[in-house]
Amino acid sequence: MSSLRCETAVRRPRLIEESGPSETVTVPMSVGTPRRQNDLLLLASLFLLELSGALIPMALYMKGDRSFAVFLPSNPGIVLCLALGTLVITAVVIFNQYWRRKGLSSRRFSLIVAMNLATVIGMIVTGEITIRAAARDSVEGERVGRLVLKPKNWSTFAQHSRQLIDRADDDPFLSFLVYDDLMGWTVGPNRRSATGLYRSSSEGIRAPEERMSIPLSTAKTRIALVGDSFTFGEDVRYEETWGHFLEKELGSKFQVLNFGVSGYGVDQMFLRYEKDIPKWKPRVVIFGFISHDTERSMLVYPFVTFPEWNMPFAKSRFILRNGELTNINGHPAAPRAIFSLDSIRELDALDYDRGYRESDWARNLSHQSYLWRLFVSKFPRWAIERPDVTDEALIDVNAAILKQFIRSATQAGVIPVVVFFPNEEELERTRMSRRTQKVLQQSGVAYTDLTSCLLPLNAADRFVPEHRHYSPQGNAVVANCLHKVVNAALGQSVKG
């Protein structure tokens, strides 16, 4: 017996020596390593399965009204295909892992699944808490950073707008405007803005002093200006507007009347001309617009698209029917009537507003999740554009308005002058936007592009610092160019 023990004791080290050091090291690892690798494979497959399961409804939401033939080549469509492929592959891997672990390893399988679910639920809960904590109240509802979370809140928006209306007399610009039942808003008579920068005559025309009256008749040759804030001369004194500079350059035999109103679209400029200018019997009417004014023509409620404007007004809206302009909102509602409504859907002609999307305001059960609200706000659902708010409609409507203005002015014996005012970006590119080019080309009207006039001016001197309107220097350059245009138009008229 003792000899057997001794032999065994001697043989064991000999066996180890024969097997070699490498075999001694690999024996324990050959058992543990595949198990750990399988566990990691299972865990990774679970996470990928859940991720692809989340991406599929997100991609389908972004599909919206598109057919699959149109949707699949798009980025969300590609994501959907990849997510479906990943879902199938990971489901096979997980099922295979489960099948192989039946029996003694099933408890370990259940533990890994539970750990995965706890991690995912923890991430979702953390995300929800983080987004809710980051959300802040705003005019349109809640926002995270600069992103407004859908659905927007009409009650909050209406309350903010009612407060704006109540405090209009103290507002830097609203104090200068009044409701108009055709254009939506206009310059109020005998007004002085809260800042004292803007003043109007008794007739609602921008003037050097409020309460001054301008005689309806005069022996001077009148030049009427109609346009938006660039024509009005926002951010500068009356004496620094291009209209005032133009009057000085034309001389004492001329009188320039400024009918410009901030925020106007091309359509409102035309309506302002039709309603307020003919009685003044101008010889020339300068119709000045910027590229953005063509977008404004497609709105009914500017505050829906541009809430930062703090303009609680509606406006008229032209559409084209059989080649004819039709005003489908000929008498815009007054501000107090608008914001007394319980729902945004009660607004008239809302579907003709290019900036309105029903999905931006409609609430459903999914909006209980702030993570989902963040996603649908960042990645909107694709929707078929309504025919009257497409880019093609924008070009058609604005071109028709410009043609109608030319016809109306010409029939009244007035010389029409259409002028394009470039903004900062267009001056940097040295050309107007492509969409504006299409509007002007389709209208066929002659126009003056002020880009070449403003380019020689130092870029820092063209605009009021921290604002997007022309500076006094910029307005002086504009007046110098338009002085030549007006003289040329009058000269051609006399010859004709």
ZAMARGU-4260 file (C-alpha; in steps of 0.2 Angstrom, whole numbers, plus 5000, padded with zeros to 4 digits):
<rodrens>
0) 5000/5000/5000 | 5014/5012/5005 | 5023/5007/4989 | 5007/5012/4979 | 5006/5028/4987
5) 5024/5032/4984 | 5022/5027/4965 | 5007/5038/4963 | 5016/5052/4971 | 5030/5050/4960
10) 5020/5048/4944 | 5009/5063/4946 | 5023/5076/4943 | 5029/5065/4929 | 5012/5066/4921
15) 5011/5085/4922 | 5029/5086/4915 | 5023/5075/4900 | 5008/5085/4896 | 5018/5101/4895
20) 5016/5118/4903 | 5004/5124/4889 | 4992/5110/4892 | 4992/5114/4910 | 4987/5132/4907
25) 4973/5129/4894 | 4963/5116/4903 | 4954/5127/4915 | 4952/5141/4901 | 4944/5129/4889
30) 4929/5127/4901 | 4926/5146/4905 | 4930/5156/4890 | 4917/5149/4878 | 4904/5152/4892
35) 4909/5170/4894 | 4909/5172/4875 | 4892/5165/4874 | 4886/5176/4888 | 4892/5192/4879
40) 4885/5186/4863 | 4868/5183/4871 | 4869/5200/4880 | 4874/5209/4864 | 4860/5201/4854
45) 4847/5206/4867 | 4853/5224/4866 | 4853/5224/4847 | 4836/5216/4847 | 4828/5229/4857
50) 4837/5243/4848 | 4831/5237/4831 | 4813/5234/4839 | 4813/5253/4844 | 4820/5259/4827
55) 4807/5250/4817 | 4792/5260/4823 | 4802/5276/4823 | 4806/5273/4804 | 4788/5268/4800
60) 4782/5284/4809 | 4794/5294/4798 | 4787/5285/4783 | 4771/5295/4785 | 4761/5296/4769
65) 4774/5290/4757 | 4773/5273/4748 | 4786/5260/4752 | 4793/5262/4734 | 4797/5280/4738
70) 4801/5277/4757 | 4813/5263/4756 | 4827/5272/4746 | 4827/5286/4759 | 4838/5287/4775
75) 4824/5281/4786 | 4819/5268/4774 | 4837/5261/4774 | 4837/5261/4793 | 4820/5251/4793
80) 4828/5238/4782 | 4844/5237/4793 | 4833/5236/4808 | 4822/5222/4801 | 4838/5212/4796
85) 4846/5214/4813 | 4830/5209/4822 | 4829/5193/4812 | 4847/5189/4815 | 4847/5193/4834
90) 4831/5183/4836 | 4839/5168/4829 | 4855/5170/4839 | 4844/5172/4855 | 4833/5157/4852
95) 4849/5146/4848 | 4857/5152/4864 | 4841/5148/4874 | 4840/5130/4866 | 4858/5126/4869
100) 4856/5132/4888 | 4840/5121/4891 | 4843/5112/4908 | 4857/5117/4919 | 4861/5133/4910
105) 4843/5140/4909 | 4845/5149/4925 | 4860/5158/4919 | 4851/5162/4903 | 4836/5170/4913
110) 4849/5180/4924 | 4857/5188/4908 | 4839/5192/4901 | 4834/5200/4918 | 4850/5210/4918
115) 4847/5216/4901 | 4829/5221/4904 | 4834/5230/4920 | 4848/5240/4910 | 4836/5245/4896
120) 4822/5250/4908 | 4834/5260/4918 | 4840/5269/4903 | 4822/5273/4897 | 4818/5279/4915
125) 4834/5290/4916 | 4830/5297/4898 | 4812/5301/4903 | 4818/5310/4919 | 4832/5319/4910
130) 4820/5326/4896 | 4807/5330/4909 | 4820/5340/4919 | 4827/5349/4904 | 4810/5354/4897
135) 4806/5372/4900 | 4789/5382/4897 | 4789/5393/4881 | 4776/5402/4871 | 4771/5387/4861
140) 4772/5374/4875 | 4787/5365/4882 | 4804/5365/4874 | 4821/5357/4876 | 4834/5369/4871
145) 4828/5377/4855 | 4817/5362/4851 | 4798/5364/4854 | 4791/5348/4860 | 4776/5342/4850
150) 4761/5343/4853 | 4761/5362/4854 | 4750/5370/4867 | 4736/5381/4860 | 4730/5386/4878
155) 4748/5392/4882 | 4750/5401/4866 | 4733/5410/4866 | 4736/5416/4884 | 4753/5423/4879
160) 4745/5432/4864 | 4731/5439/4875 | 4744/5446/4886 | 4753/5454/4871 | 4737/5462/4866
165) 4734/5469/4883 | 4751/5476/4884 | 4752/5482/4866 | 4754/5500/4871 | 4771/5496/4879
170) 4777/5485/4866 | 4792/5492/4855 | 4782/5488/4839 | 4764/5483/4843 | 4762/5500/4850
175) 4763/5507/4832 | 4751/5494/4823 | 4732/5492/4823 | 4721/5479/4817 | 4715/5480/4799
180) 4700/5470/4792 | 4708/5468/4775 | 4727/5467/4777 | 4727/5460/4795 | 4737/5474/4802
185) 4743/5491/4797 | 4751/5507/4804 | 4740/5516/4816 | 4736/5534/4814 | 4744/5547/4825
190) 4756/5534/4833 | 4772/5535/4842 | 4780/5518/4846 | 4785/5514/4864 | 4803/5517/4860
195) 4800/5534/4851 | 4809/5528/4835 | 4793/5527/4824 | 4780/5540/4822 | 4765/5541/4810
200) 4754/5554/4803 | 4735/5556/4805 | 4733/5546/4789 | 4743/5531/4795 | 4759/5535/4785
205) 4776/5535/4793 | 4781/5553/4796 | 4794/5563/4806 | 4781/5567/4819 | 4765/5560/4825
210) 4749/5570/4823 | 4755/5579/4808 | 4743/5579/4794 | 4747/5577/4775 | 4736/5586/4763
215) 4727/5574/4751 | 4731/5586/4736 | 4748/5594/4731 | 4756/5602/4717 | 4771/5590/4719
220) 4775/5574/4710 | 4770/5560/4722 | 4780/5544/4724 | 4771/5531/4735 | 4781/5517/4743
225) 4773/5501/4747 | 4782/5486/4755 | 4788/5478/4772 | 4800/5483/4786 | 4814/5487/4773
230) 4803/5500/4765 | 4796/5506/4782 | 4814/5508/4788 | 4814/5497/4803 | 4828/5500/4816
235) 4831/5518/4810 | 4824/5535/4812 | 4813/5543/4799 | 4827/5554/4793 | 4837/5538/4790
240) 4825/5529/4779 | 4828/5526/4761 | 4811/5535/4757 | 4817/5551/4766 | 4834/5550/4757
245) 4825/5547/4740 | 4814/5563/4743 | 4829/5573/4746 | 4838/5567/4731 | 4823/5570/4719
250) 4821/5588/4725 | 4808/5600/4731 | 4796/5596/4717 | 4793/5578/4724 | 4785/5571/4739
255) 4788/5553/4745 | 4774/5545/4755 | 4780/5529/4765 | 4766/5516/4766 | 4778/5502/4771
260) 4772/5490/4785 | 4783/5478/4795 | 4779/5460/4792 | 4770/5462/4776 | 4770/5448/4763
265) 4769/5452/4744 | 4750/5450/4745 | 4747/5462/4759 | 4758/5475/4750 | 4746/5473/4735
270) 4731/5475/4746 | 4739/5490/4754 | 4741/5498/4737 | 4723/5494/4732 | 4715/5501/4748
275) 4726/5516/4753 | 4736/5523/4739 | 4725/5527/4724 | 4717/5542/4733 | 4734/5550/4735
280) 4736/5550/4716 | 4754/5546/4715 | 4764/5547/4699 | 4775/5532/4703 | 4772/5518/4715
285) 4788/5508/4721 | 4784/5491/4726 | 4798/5484/4737 | 4800/5467/4743 | 4813/5454/4750
290) 4813/5435/4747 | 4805/5431/4763 | 4789/5441/4758 | 4785/5427/4745 | 4784/5415/4760
295) 4773/5427/4770 | 4760/5427/4756 | 4757/5408/4759 | 4752/5412/4778 | 4735/5415/4786
300) 4741/5416/4804 | 4759/5422/4804 | 4761/5418/4823 | 4759/5399/4819 | 4775/5399/4808
305) 4784/5414/4817 | 4779/5414/4835 | 4795/5424/4839 | 4788/5439/4830 | 4775/5442/4843
310) 4762/5447/4830 | 4745/5442/4836 | 4737/5445/4819 | 4729/5435/4805 | 4730/5441/4787
315) 4722/5439/4770 | 4727/5424/4759 | 4726/5423/4740 | 4725/5406/4731 | 4724/5403/4712
320) 4709/5395/4705 | 4708/5393/4686 | 4722/5406/4684 | 4712/5419/4694 | 4717/5426/4711
325) 4705/5423/4725 | 4706/5430/4743 | 4699/5416/4754 | 4701/5426/4770 | 4696/5443/4764
330) 4691/5448/4782 | 4704/5442/4794 | 4698/5440/4812 | 4703/5452/4825 | 4716/5447/4837
335) 4705/5446/4852 | 4693/5435/4843 | 4707/5423/4837 | 4714/5420/4854 | 4697/5418/4863
340) 4695/5401/4853 | 4697/5385/4863 | 4706/5376/4849 | 4718/5380/4835 | 4707/5370/4824
345) 4693/5383/4826 | 4703/5395/4815 | 4696/5399/4798 | 4706/5394/4783 | 4719/5386/4793
350) 4723/5372/4781 | 4728/5386/4768 | 4742/5391/4780 | 4759/5385/4774 | 4766/5384/4792
355) 4752/5374/4799 | 4754/5355/4803 | 4740/5346/4812 | 4753/5334/4819 | 4761/5349/4828
360) 4746/5352/4838 | 4736/5336/4840 | 4739/5326/4856 | 4737/5307/4858 | 4742/5294/4871
365) 4760/5292/4864 | 4764/5310/4870 | 4764/5304/4888 | 4782/5299/4884 | 4794/5314/4883
370) 4807/5303/4874 | 4794/5300/4861 | 4789/5318/4860 | 4807/5323/4858 | 4809/5310/4844
375) 4793/5316/4834 | 4798/5334/4836 | 4816/5331/4830 | 4811/5320/4816 | 4794/5325/4809
380) 4782/5313/4800 | 4782/5315/4781 | 4766/5321/4775 | 4759/5325/4758 | 4759/5344/4755
385) 4742/5352/4753 | 4741/5358/4735 | 4739/5376/4740 | 4755/5377/4751 | 4768/5369/4739
390) 4783/5378/4732 | 4774/5378/4715 | 4759/5386/4723 | 4770/5399/4731 | 4778/5404/4714
395) 4762/5404/4705 | 4753/5415/4718 | 4767/5428/4721 | 4769/5429/4702 | 4751/5432/4699
400) 4750/5445/4713 | 4765/5455/4705 | 4756/5454/4688 | 4740/5460/4695 | 4749/5475/4704
405) 4757/5480/4687 | 4740/5479/4679 | 4731/5488/4692 | 4744/5502/4693 | 4745/5504/4674
410) 4726/5505/4672 | 4726/5519/4686 | 4739/5529/4676 | 4752/5526/4689 | 4770/5520/4684
415) 4774/5504/4694 | 4792/5501/4699 | 4796/5484/4707 | 4811/5483/4717 | 4820/5468/4725
420) 4829/5471/4742 | 4843/5458/4745 | 4846/5452/4763 | 4863/5448/4771 | 4864/5430/4764
425) 4860/5435/4746 | 4872/5449/4747 | 4886/5437/4752 | 4881/5425/4738 | 4879/5441/4726
430) 4862/5434/4720 | 4844/5432/4725 | 4837/5415/4730 | 4832/5403/4717 | 4814/5403/4722
435) 4813/5422/4721 | 4821/5421/4703 | 4807/5409/4698 | 4794/5421/4705 | 4800/5435/4695
440) 4803/5425/4679 | 4786/5418/4680 | 4778/5435/4683 | 4787/5443/4668 | 4788/5460/4676
445) 4802/5472/4675 | 4811/5474/4691 | 4826/5483/4699 | 4838/5472/4709 | 4848/5482/4722
450) 4861/5469/4724 | 4874/5478/4713 | 4870/5495/4722 | 4874/5488/4739 | 4889/5477/4735
455) 4901/5491/4734 | 4897/5497/4752 | 4907/5489/4766 | 4898/5473/4772 | 4899/5480/4790
460) 4890/5496/4785 | 4875/5488/4775 | 4865/5483/4790 | 4860/5490/4807 | 4872/5480/4820
465) 4863/5465/4827 | 4848/5468/4816 | 4844/5462/4798 | 4838/5479/4791 | 4847/5492/4781
470) 4858/5504/4790 | 4857/5523/4787 | 4872/5521/4775 | 4863/5506/4766 | 4847/5516/4765
475) 4857/5531/4757 | 4864/5519/4744 | 4847/5512/4740 | 4840/5530/4738 | 4854/5535/4726
480) 4850/5520/4715 | 4831/5522/4715 | 4833/5541/4712 | 4840/5536/4695 | 4827/5522/4692
485) 4813/5535/4696 | 4820/5548/4685 | 4821/5535/4671 | 4803/5529/4673 | 4797/5547/4673
490) 4807/5551/4658 | 4801/5536/4648 | 4783/5540/4653 | 4784/5558/4647 | 4792/5552/4630
495) 4778/5539/4629
</rodrens>
